[in-house]
Amino acid sequence: MKTVIGIILIVAALFLGYLGVNQVQESANSVEILGVELSAEDKGGKETGYIHMGLGVVALAGGIFLLSKKKD
């Protein structure tokens, strides 16, 4: 049972990491008009992306811990 939960946590970690990276990348845009570059940044979107990545790291650590634990 612990193996199944560990695998689910690792898959969830990969999904959360993917969501986080996409959120951070999409939170900033820039446009160049007549030689002037205008940029806009969504700080809330960046924060959300970093939270997703942090949760992904925690889930990955938990999954690896469950998979590496010796069976009793």
N, CA, C and O atoms as a CHARMM CRD file, in Angstrom:
* protein
*
  288
    1    1 MET  N      0.81000  -1.18800   0.00000 PROA 1      0.00000
    2    1 MET  CA     0.00000   0.00000   0.00000 PROA 1      0.00000
    3    1 MET  C      0.85800   1.25900   0.00000 PROA 1      0.00000
    4    1 MET  O      0.53500   2.24400  -0.66400 PROA 1      0.00000
    5    2 LYS  N      1.96600   1.21500   0.75900 PROA 2      0.00000
    6    2 LYS  CA     2.85900   2.36500   0.81000 PROA 2      0.00000
    7    2 LYS  C      3.49200   2.63700  -0.54800 PROA 2      0.00000
    8    2 LYS  O      3.75500   3.78800  -0.89600 PROA 2      0.00000
    9    3 THR  N      3.73400   1.58300  -1.30900 PROA 3      0.00000
   10    3 THR  CA     4.32700   1.74400  -2.64400 PROA 3      0.00000
   11    3 THR  C      3.37400   2.48900  -3.56900 PROA 3      0.00000
   12    3 THR  O      3.79200   3.36100  -4.32900 PROA 3      0.00000
   13    4 VAL  N      2.10300   2.14500  -3.50300 PROA 4      0.00000
   14    4 VAL  CA     1.10800   2.80200  -4.35400 PROA 4      0.00000
   15    4 VAL  C      1.00000   4.28300  -3.98800 PROA 4      0.00000
   16    4 VAL  O      0.95600   5.13400  -4.87600 PROA 4      0.00000
   17    5 ILE  N      0.95900   4.59500  -2.70500 PROA 5      0.00000
   18    5 ILE  CA     0.87100   5.98500  -2.26300 PROA 5      0.00000
   19    5 ILE  C      2.12800   6.74700  -2.67600 PROA 5      0.00000
   20    5 ILE  O      2.04400   7.90400  -3.08900 PROA 5      0.00000
   21    6 GLY  N      3.28800   6.11000  -2.56700 PROA 6      0.00000
   22    6 GLY  CA     4.53700   6.74500  -2.98600 PROA 6      0.00000
   23    6 GLY  C      4.53900   7.08200  -4.46600 PROA 6      0.00000
   24    6 GLY  O      4.96500   8.16900  -4.85800 PROA 6      0.00000
   25    7 ILE  N      4.06800   6.16200  -5.28700 PROA 7      0.00000
   26    7 ILE  CA     4.00800   6.40100  -6.73400 PROA 7      0.00000
   27    7 ILE  C      3.02100   7.52400  -7.04700 PROA 7      0.00000
   28    7 ILE  O      3.29200   8.37300  -7.89600 PROA 7      0.00000
   29    8 ILE  N      1.88000   7.52800  -6.36200 PROA 8      0.00000
   30    8 ILE  CA     0.88700   8.58700  -6.57200 PROA 8      0.00000
   31    8 ILE  C      1.47100   9.94100  -6.18100 PROA 8      0.00000
   32    8 ILE  O      1.24500  10.93300  -6.87400 PROA 8      0.00000
   33    9 LEU  N      2.21400   9.99500  -5.08800 PROA 9      0.00000
   34    9 LEU  CA     2.83400  11.25600  -4.67400 PROA 9      0.00000
   35    9 LEU  C      3.85900  11.74600  -5.69300 PROA 9      0.00000
   36    9 LEU  O      3.94200  12.94600  -5.95400 PROA 9      0.00000
   37   10 ILE  N      4.63700  10.83800  -6.26800 PROA 10     0.00000
   38   10 ILE  CA     5.63300  11.23700  -7.25700 PROA 10     0.00000
   39   10 ILE  C      4.95600  11.75300  -8.52800 PROA 10     0.00000
   40   10 ILE  O      5.40000  12.74300  -9.11000 PROA 10     0.00000
   41   11 VAL  N      3.89700  11.09300  -8.95400 PROA 11     0.00000
   42   11 VAL  CA     3.16200  11.56500 -10.13700 PROA 11     0.00000
   43   11 VAL  C      2.53500  12.92800  -9.85200 PROA 11     0.00000
   44   11 VAL  O      2.56100  13.81400 -10.70600 PROA 11     0.00000
   45   12 ALA  N      1.97500  13.09900  -8.65900 PROA 12     0.00000
   46   12 ALA  CA     1.39600  14.39400  -8.28500 PROA 12     0.00000
   47   12 ALA  C      2.46900  15.47400  -8.23300 PROA 12     0.00000
   48   12 ALA  O      2.21600  16.62100  -8.60200 PROA 12     0.00000
   49   13 ALA  N      3.66500  15.11200  -7.77600 PROA 13     0.00000
   50   13 ALA  CA     4.76700  16.07400  -7.72100 PROA 13     0.00000
   51   13 ALA  C      5.16300  16.54000  -9.12000 PROA 13     0.00000
   52   13 ALA  O      5.41200  17.72500  -9.33900 PROA 13     0.00000
   53   14 LEU  N      5.22000  15.60900 -10.05500 PROA 14     0.00000
   54   14 LEU  CA     5.55000  15.98700 -11.43400 PROA 14     0.00000
   55   14 LEU  C      4.48000  16.90200 -12.01500 PROA 14     0.00000
   56   14 LEU  O      4.80000  17.87500 -12.69800 PROA 14     0.00000
   57   15 PHE  N      3.22200  16.60200 -11.75100 PROA 15     0.00000
   58   15 PHE  CA     2.12100  17.42700 -12.24200 PROA 15     0.00000
   59   15 PHE  C      2.16400  18.82400 -11.62900 PROA 15     0.00000
   60   15 PHE  O      2.00300  19.81600 -12.34000 PROA 15     0.00000
   61   16 LEU  N      2.38000  18.91200 -10.30900 PROA 16     0.00000
   62   16 LEU  CA     2.45400  20.21000  -9.64400 PROA 16     0.00000
   63   16 LEU  C      3.65100  21.02600 -10.12600 PROA 16     0.00000
   64   16 LEU  O      3.55100  22.24100 -10.29800 PROA 16     0.00000
   65   17 GLY  N      4.77500  20.36100 -10.34300 PROA 17     0.00000
   66   17 GLY  CA     5.94600  21.06100 -10.87700 PROA 17     0.00000
   67   17 GLY  C      5.68000  21.62100 -12.25700 PROA 17     0.00000
   68   17 GLY  O      6.06100  22.75300 -12.55700 PROA 17     0.00000
   69   18 TYR  N      5.02700  20.83500 -13.09800 PROA 18     0.00000
   70   18 TYR  CA     4.67100  21.28700 -14.44400 PROA 18     0.00000
   71   18 TYR  C      3.74000  22.50100 -14.38700 PROA 18     0.00000
   72   18 TYR  O      3.95200  23.48700 -15.09200 PROA 18     0.00000
   73   19 LEU  N      2.71100  22.41900 -13.54400 PROA 19     0.00000
   74   19 LEU  CA     1.79400  23.54400 -13.39700 PROA 19     0.00000
   75   19 LEU  C      2.51600  24.79200 -12.89200 PROA 19     0.00000
   76   19 LEU  O      2.26700  25.89700 -13.37400 PROA 19     0.00000
   77   20 GLY  N      3.40000  24.61200 -11.93200 PROA 20     0.00000
   78   20 GLY  CA     4.12700  25.74200 -11.36000 PROA 20     0.00000
   79   20 GLY  C      5.02500  26.42800 -12.36700 PROA 20     0.00000
   80   20 GLY  O      5.04700  27.65600 -12.44800 PROA 20     0.00000
   81   21 VAL  N      5.76600  25.64700 -13.13500 PROA 21     0.00000
   82   21 VAL  CA     6.66100  26.23100 -14.14400 PROA 21     0.00000
   83   21 VAL  C      5.85700  26.97400 -15.20200 PROA 21     0.00000
   84   21 VAL  O      6.23400  28.07700 -15.59700 PROA 21     0.00000
   85   22 ASN  N      4.76600  26.39600 -15.66300 PROA 22     0.00000
   86   22 ASN  CA     3.92200  27.07900 -16.64900 PROA 22     0.00000
   87   22 ASN  C      3.33800  28.36600 -16.07900 PROA 22     0.00000
   88   22 ASN  O      3.27300  29.37500 -16.78100 PROA 22     0.00000
   89   23 GLN  N      2.91800  28.34800 -14.83500 PROA 23     0.00000
   90   23 GLN  CA     2.33300  29.53700 -14.20300 PROA 23     0.00000
   91   23 GLN  C      3.36400  30.66100 -14.11600 PROA 23     0.00000
   92   23 GLN  O      3.03800  31.81800 -14.38000 PROA 23     0.00000
   93   24 VAL  N      4.58700  30.33800 -13.75600 PROA 24     0.00000
   94   24 VAL  CA     5.62800  31.35700 -13.64500 PROA 24     0.00000
   95   24 VAL  C      5.97600  31.91500 -15.02400 PROA 24     0.00000
   96   24 VAL  O      6.16500  33.12300 -15.17200 PROA 24     0.00000
   97   25 GLN  N      6.06100  31.05600 -16.02300 PROA 25     0.00000
   98   25 GLN  CA     6.39700  31.50900 -17.37100 PROA 25     0.00000
   99   25 GLN  C      5.30900  32.38200 -17.97100 PROA 25     0.00000
  100   25 GLN  O      5.61200  33.33600 -18.68700 PROA 25     0.00000
  101   26 GLU  N      4.05200  32.07700 -17.69300 PROA 26     0.00000
  102   26 GLU  CA     2.94400  32.82100 -18.28200 PROA 26     0.00000
  103   26 GLU  C      2.60600  34.09500 -17.51300 PROA 26     0.00000
  104   26 GLU  O      1.75400  34.86500 -17.95700 PROA 26     0.00000
  105   27 SER  N      3.24400  34.33500 -16.38300 PROA 27     0.00000
  106   27 SER  CA     2.89700  35.49500 -15.57200 PROA 27     0.00000
  107   27 SER  C      3.57100  36.77400 -16.05900 PROA 27     0.00000
  108   27 SER  O      3.25700  37.85400 -15.55900 PROA 27     0.00000
  109   28 ALA  N      4.47600  36.68200 -17.00700 PROA 28     0.00000
  110   28 ALA  CA     5.15400  37.87600 -17.51200 PROA 28     0.00000
  111   28 ALA  C      5.07900  37.89700 -19.03900 PROA 28     0.00000
  112   28 ALA  O      5.33000  36.89100 -19.70300 PROA 28     0.00000
  113   29 ASN  N      4.72700  39.06300 -19.57800 PROA 29     0.00000
  114   29 ASN  CA     4.66600  39.25800 -21.02200 PROA 29     0.00000
  115   29 ASN  C      5.33300  40.58000 -21.37400 PROA 29     0.00000
  116   29 ASN  O      5.34900  41.50700 -20.56400 PROA 29     0.00000
  117   30 SER  N      5.87900  40.66600 -22.57000 PROA 30     0.00000
  118   30 SER  CA     6.46300  41.92600 -23.02900 PROA 30     0.00000
  119   30 SER  C      6.15700  42.11800 -24.50700 PROA 30     0.00000
  120   30 SER  O      6.04100  41.15900 -25.27100 PROA 30     0.00000
  121   31 VAL  N      6.02900  43.39400 -24.89000 PROA 31     0.00000
  122   31 VAL  CA     5.72000  43.76600 -26.26500 PROA 31     0.00000
  123   31 VAL  C      6.65300  44.90600 -26.65300 PROA 31     0.00000
  124   31 VAL  O      6.89400  45.81800 -25.86300 PROA 31     0.00000
  125   32 GLU  N      7.17500  44.84900 -27.87200 PROA 32     0.00000
  126   32 GLU  CA     8.03300  45.93400 -28.34800 PROA 32     0.00000
  127   32 GLU  C      7.26800  46.74700 -29.38600 PROA 32     0.00000
  128   32 GLU  O      6.84400  46.22000 -30.41400 PROA 32     0.00000
  129   33 ILE  N      7.09700  48.04300 -29.10200 PROA 33     0.00000
  130   33 ILE  CA     6.38500  48.95600 -29.98800 PROA 33     0.00000
  131   33 ILE  C      7.29100  50.14400 -30.29000 PROA 33     0.00000
  132   33 ILE  O      7.69500  50.87500 -29.38500 PROA 33     0.00000
  133   34 LEU  N      7.60200  50.32900 -31.55500 PROA 34     0.00000
  134   34 LEU  CA     8.43900  51.44600 -32.00800 PROA 34     0.00000
  135   34 LEU  C      9.75300  51.53600 -31.24700 PROA 34     0.00000
  136   34 LEU  O     10.19400  52.63000 -30.89500 PROA 34     0.00000
  137   35 GLY  N     10.36700  50.41900 -30.99800 PROA 35     0.00000
  138   35 GLY  CA    11.66600  50.37900 -30.33400 PROA 35     0.00000
  139   35 GLY  C     11.59300  50.47700 -28.82200 PROA 35     0.00000
  140   35 GLY  O     12.62900  50.46700 -28.15700 PROA 35     0.00000
  141   36 VAL  N     10.38500  50.57200 -28.25900 PROA 36     0.00000
  142   36 VAL  CA    10.21400  50.64700 -26.81100 PROA 36     0.00000
  143   36 VAL  C      9.59800  49.33800 -26.34100 PROA 36     0.00000
  144   36 VAL  O      8.57000  48.90000 -26.85600 PROA 36     0.00000
  145   37 GLU  N     10.23000  48.73300 -25.37400 PROA 37     0.00000
  146   37 GLU  CA     9.72700  47.45600 -24.86100 PROA 37     0.00000
  147   37 GLU  C      8.84300  47.71000 -23.64700 PROA 37     0.00000
  148   37 GLU  O      9.27000  48.32700 -22.67100 PROA 37     0.00000
  149   38 LEU  N      7.62000  47.23200 -23.71900 PROA 38     0.00000
  150   38 LEU  CA     6.67800  47.33400 -22.61700 PROA 38     0.00000
  151   38 LEU  C      6.50500  45.94000 -22.02100 PROA 38     0.00000
  152   38 LEU  O      6.32600  44.96000 -22.74500 PROA 38     0.00000
  153   39 SER  N      6.56100  45.86700 -20.70200 PROA 39     0.00000
  154   39 SER  CA     6.40000  44.55900 -20.06600 PROA 39     0.00000
  155   39 SER  C      5.37900  44.65000 -18.93800 PROA 39     0.00000
  156   39 SER  O      5.23500  45.68100 -18.28200 PROA 39     0.00000
  157   40 ALA  N      4.68600  43.55600 -18.73500 PROA 40     0.00000
  158   40 ALA  CA     3.70700  43.45700 -17.64900 PROA 40     0.00000
  159   40 ALA  C      3.95600  42.15900 -16.90800 PROA 40     0.00000
  160   40 ALA  O      4.29400  41.13800 -17.50800 PROA 40     0.00000
  161   41 GLU  N      3.78600  42.21100 -15.59900 PROA 41     0.00000
  162   41 GLU  CA     4.05800  41.04100 -14.77300 PROA 41     0.00000
  163   41 GLU  C      2.93800  40.84600 -13.77200 PROA 41     0.00000
  164   41 GLU  O      2.49200  41.79700 -13.13000 PROA 41     0.00000
  165   42 ASP  N      2.48900  39.61800 -13.64200 PROA 42     0.00000
  166   42 ASP  CA     1.45100  39.25900 -12.69000 PROA 42     0.00000
  167   42 ASP  C      2.11800  38.63400 -11.47300 PROA 42     0.00000
  168   42 ASP  O      2.48000  37.45800 -11.49400 PROA 42     0.00000
  169   43 LYS  N      2.28200  39.42200 -10.41000 PROA 43     0.00000
  170   43 LYS  CA     2.98900  38.92300  -9.22600 PROA 43     0.00000
  171   43 LYS  C      2.19900  37.82900  -8.50700 PROA 43     0.00000
  172   43 LYS  O      2.78400  36.90100  -7.95000 PROA 43     0.00000
  173   44 GLY  N      0.88300  37.94000  -8.52200 PROA 44     0.00000
  174   44 GLY  CA     0.05600  36.89900  -7.89800 PROA 44     0.00000
  175   44 GLY  C      0.20100  35.56900  -8.61900 PROA 44     0.00000
  176   44 GLY  O      0.23600  34.51100  -7.99100 PROA 44     0.00000
  177   45 GLY  N      0.28700  35.63100  -9.95700 PROA 45     0.00000
  178   45 GLY  CA     0.47900  34.41200 -10.74100 PROA 45     0.00000
  179   45 GLY  C      1.82900  33.77700 -10.47500 PROA 45     0.00000
  180   45 GLY  O      1.95600  32.55400 -10.42500 PROA 45     0.00000
  181   46 LYS  N      2.84400  34.62900 -10.30300 PROA 46     0.00000
  182   46 LYS  CA     4.17500  34.09900  -9.98700 PROA 46     0.00000
  183   46 LYS  C      4.17600  33.42900  -8.61900 PROA 46     0.00000
  184   46 LYS  O      4.75500  32.35700  -8.44600 PROA 46     0.00000
  185   47 GLU  N      3.52400  34.06800  -7.64700 PROA 47     0.00000
  186   47 GLU  CA     3.45200  33.48000  -6.30300 PROA 47     0.00000
  187   47 GLU  C      2.76900  32.12500  -6.33600 PROA 47     0.00000
  188   47 GLU  O      3.23100  31.16800  -5.71400 PROA 47     0.00000
  189   48 THR  N      1.66800  32.05400  -7.06600 PROA 48     0.00000
  190   48 THR  CA     0.94200  30.78500  -7.18400 PROA 48     0.00000
  191   48 THR  C      1.82000  29.72100  -7.82500 PROA 48     0.00000
  192   48 THR  O      1.80300  28.56500  -7.40200 PROA 48     0.00000
  193   49 GLY  N      2.58800  30.10200  -8.84100 PROA 49     0.00000
  194   49 GLY  CA     3.49100  29.16100  -9.48500 PROA 49     0.00000
  195   49 GLY  C      4.54900  28.63500  -8.53400 PROA 49     0.00000
  196   49 GLY  O      4.85300  27.44200  -8.52800 PROA 49     0.00000
  197   50 TYR  N      5.11100  29.53200  -7.72700 PROA 50     0.00000
  198   50 TYR  CA     6.12400  29.09400  -6.76400 PROA 50     0.00000
  199   50 TYR  C      5.51700  28.20000  -5.68000 PROA 50     0.00000
  200   50 TYR  O      6.17400  27.28000  -5.19400 PROA 50     0.00000
  201   51 ILE  N      4.27000  28.46800  -5.30400 PROA 51     0.00000
  202   51 ILE  CA     3.60300  27.60800  -4.31700 PROA 51     0.00000
  203   51 ILE  C      3.39100  26.21600  -4.90200 PROA 51     0.00000
  204   51 ILE  O      3.60500  25.21700  -4.21600 PROA 51     0.00000
  205   52 HSD  N      2.96900  26.14300  -6.17100 PROA 52     0.00000
  206   52 HSD  CA     2.79900  24.83300  -6.81400 PROA 52     0.00000
  207   52 HSD  C      4.13000  24.07400  -6.85500 PROA 52     0.00000
  208   52 HSD  O      4.17900  22.87700  -6.57100 PROA 52     0.00000
  209   53 MET  N      5.20200  24.77900  -7.20900 PROA 53     0.00000
  210   53 MET  CA     6.51000  24.10600  -7.27000 PROA 53     0.00000
  211   53 MET  C      6.95700  23.63600  -5.88800 PROA 53     0.00000
  212   53 MET  O      7.53500  22.55700  -5.75800 PROA 53     0.00000
  213   54 GLY  N      6.69200  24.44000  -4.85000 PROA 54     0.00000
  214   54 GLY  CA     7.04800  24.04200  -3.48800 PROA 54     0.00000
  215   54 GLY  C      6.27800  22.81100  -3.03100 PROA 54     0.00000
  216   54 GLY  O      6.84400  21.90400  -2.42100 PROA 54     0.00000
  217   55 LEU  N      4.98200  22.78700  -3.32900 PROA 55     0.00000
  218   55 LEU  CA     4.18500  21.61100  -2.98900 PROA 55     0.00000
  219   55 LEU  C      4.64400  20.38100  -3.76800 PROA 55     0.00000
  220   55 LEU  O      4.60000  19.26200  -3.25800 PROA 55     0.00000
  221   56 GLY  N      5.08500  20.59700  -5.00500 PROA 56     0.00000
  222   56 GLY  CA     5.62300  19.49700  -5.80300 PROA 56     0.00000
  223   56 GLY  C      6.87800  18.91200  -5.18000 PROA 56     0.00000
  224   56 GLY  O      7.06300  17.69500  -5.16900 PROA 56     0.00000
  225   57 VAL  N      7.73700  19.77700  -4.66100 PROA 57     0.00000
  226   57 VAL  CA     8.97100  19.29900  -4.01400 PROA 57     0.00000
  227   57 VAL  C      8.63200  18.49200  -2.76200 PROA 57     0.00000
  228   57 VAL  O      9.23700  17.45100  -2.50400 PROA 57     0.00000
  229   58 VAL  N      7.66400  18.97800  -1.98600 PROA 58     0.00000
  230   58 VAL  CA     7.26400  18.26300  -0.76500 PROA 58     0.00000
  231   58 VAL  C      6.66500  16.89500  -1.12100 PROA 58     0.00000
  232   58 VAL  O      6.97900  15.89300  -0.47900 PROA 58     0.00000
  233   59 ALA  N      5.80300  16.85700  -2.14300 PROA 59     0.00000
  234   59 ALA  CA     5.19600  15.59300  -2.56200 PROA 59     0.00000
  235   59 ALA  C      6.25600  14.63100  -3.09000 PROA 59     0.00000
  236   59 ALA  O      6.19200  13.42900  -2.83100 PROA 59     0.00000
  237   60 LEU  N      7.23200  15.16000  -3.83200 PROA 60     0.00000
  238   60 LEU  CA     8.30900  14.31400  -4.34800 PROA 60     0.00000
  239   60 LEU  C      9.13100  13.71300  -3.20300 PROA 60     0.00000
  240   60 LEU  O      9.46000  12.52700  -3.22500 PROA 60     0.00000
  241   61 ALA  N      9.45400  14.52800  -2.22000 PROA 61     0.00000
  242   61 ALA  CA    10.21000  14.03000  -1.07500 PROA 61     0.00000
  243   61 ALA  C      9.42500  12.95500  -0.32500 PROA 61     0.00000
  244   61 ALA  O      9.98900  11.93700   0.07500 PROA 61     0.00000
  245   62 GLY  N      8.12600  13.18100  -0.13600 PROA 62     0.00000
  246   62 GLY  CA     7.29800  12.18300   0.54000 PROA 62     0.00000
  247   62 GLY  C      7.20700  10.89300  -0.25100 PROA 62     0.00000
  248   62 GLY  O      7.26800   9.80800   0.32700 PROA 62     0.00000
  249   63 GLY  N      7.06200  10.99600  -1.56800 PROA 63     0.00000
  250   63 GLY  CA     6.98900   9.80000  -2.41000 PROA 63     0.00000
  251   63 GLY  C      8.27500   9.01100  -2.38600 PROA 63     0.00000
  252   63 GLY  O      8.25700   7.78300  -2.29000 PROA 63     0.00000
  253   64 ILE  N      9.39200   9.70900  -2.47300 PROA 64     0.00000
  254   64 ILE  CA    10.68900   9.01600  -2.43100 PROA 64     0.00000
  255   64 ILE  C     10.90300   8.36400  -1.06900 PROA 64     0.00000
  256   64 ILE  O     11.42400   7.25200  -0.98100 PROA 64     0.00000
  257   65 PHE  N     10.49400   9.06800   0.00100 PROA 65     0.00000
  258   65 PHE  CA    10.62200   8.49100   1.33000 PROA 65     0.00000
  259   65 PHE  C      9.81300   7.20700   1.45900 PROA 65     0.00000
  260   65 PHE  O     10.30300   6.21400   1.99700 PROA 65     0.00000
  261   66 LEU  N      8.57400   7.22300   0.96500 PROA 66     0.00000
  262   66 LEU  CA     7.73100   6.02800   1.07000 PROA 66     0.00000
  263   66 LEU  C      8.27400   4.87200   0.22200 PROA 66     0.00000
  264   66 LEU  O      8.18100   3.71100   0.62100 PROA 66     0.00000
  265   67 LEU  N      8.83400   5.18600  -0.93400 PROA 67     0.00000
  266   67 LEU  CA     9.34900   4.11300  -1.79300 PROA 67     0.00000
  267   67 LEU  C     10.67700   3.54500  -1.29500 PROA 67     0.00000
  268   67 LEU  O     10.98300   2.37800  -1.53900 PROA 67     0.00000
  269   68 SER  N     11.46100   4.36100  -0.60300 PROA 68     0.00000
  270   68 SER  CA    12.77000   3.88900  -0.16000 PROA 68     0.00000
  271   68 SER  C     12.71900   3.22600   1.20800 PROA 68     0.00000
  272   68 SER  O     13.68800   2.58900   1.62100 PROA 68     0.00000
  273   69 LYS  N     11.61100   3.36500   1.91200 PROA 69     0.00000
  274   69 LYS  CA    11.48600   2.76700   3.23900 PROA 69     0.00000
  275   69 LYS  C     11.45400   1.24800   3.14000 PROA 69     0.00000
  276   69 LYS  O     10.74100   0.69400   2.30400 PROA 69     0.00000
  277   70 LYS  N     12.22300   0.57200   3.99000 PROA 70     0.00000
  278   70 LYS  CA    12.26600  -0.88300   3.96500 PROA 70     0.00000
  279   70 LYS  C     10.93500  -1.48100   4.41000 PROA 70     0.00000
  280   70 LYS  O     10.28200  -0.97500   5.32400 PROA 70     0.00000
  281   71 LYS  N     10.55100  -2.55800   3.75000 PROA 71     0.00000
  282   71 LYS  CA     9.31100  -3.22800   4.12000 PROA 71     0.00000
  283   71 LYS  C      9.52700  -4.03700   5.38500 PROA 71     0.00000
  284   71 LYS  O     10.56000  -4.68300   5.56000 PROA 71     0.00000
  285   72 ASP  N      8.53800  -3.99300   6.26300 PROA 72     0.00000
  286   72 ASP  CA     8.64400  -4.73300   7.52900 PROA 72     0.00000
  287   72 ASP  C      8.13100  -6.13300   7.39200 PROA 72     0.00000
  288   72 ASP  O      8.14600  -6.89400   8.36000 PROA 72     0.00000
